[in-house]
Amino acid sequence: MSHILQRWWRTLIGVLSGFFGVQSERRREEDFKEGRAIHFVVVGLLMAALFVIFVIFLVRWALSLSGA
């Protein structure tokens, strides 16, 4: 795995664990020392957008099941 891909993978894992609130203090400190802010912003925005899209589809599916 290339260094760039590893960096993005660690950023993704850091953002996901932050979303779920399970990131350790040590890991958070490592992310802030080693990671670049733009990576966290980009991945965070993408994950937030995916979450919103997921919720929209979930609500539409639930409404279609209820006959509304």
N, C-alpha and C positions, 0 to 999 in steps of 0.2 A: 504494500500500500504506500503510495507516495506521501510525502510530508504534508502537502497541501490537502490531500484527501483526509488524512488523519486529523488535521487541524479542524476541518469542517465537520468531521464526524464527532470530535470532542465537543465542538460548539453545539451541534444538534443534541447530543446527549445532555449537555449542560442546560440548554434551554428547556428540553422536555422534563428533566428532573426539577427545574425551577417551576415549570407550569404545574407539576403535581406536588410541589413542596417537599420533595424527598432528598434534595441535594444537601450533602454534608457541608459543614463550615469549611473544612479543609479543601474540599473540591471546589467550592465557590471561590476561595482565595486563590487557588491555582488557576482557575478560569480567568480571574481578573488580572493576575500577573502575566500569564502566558497568552491569553486570548486577545484578539483585537476587537475593539468596540463595534466597528462596522459589521463584523461577522455576527455578533450577538443581535444587533439591530435588525439585520436582514433576516436571519433565521427566526427571530422572535416575531417579526411582522408576518412572515410566511406562515408560521405555525398559528398565529392568531387568526389569519385569514382562513386557513384550513378549518380551524375550529368553528368559526362563524358559518362557513359553508356547510359543515357537518350538521350544525344545529338547525340551519334552515331546511336541509333535506330531511332531518329527523322530524321536524314539526310538520312538514308537508306530508310525509309518510303517515304520521299519526293522524292527521286530519283526513287523509284519504281512507284510512281504516275506519274512522268514525262516521264517514259518510257526509262530512261537512263540505 
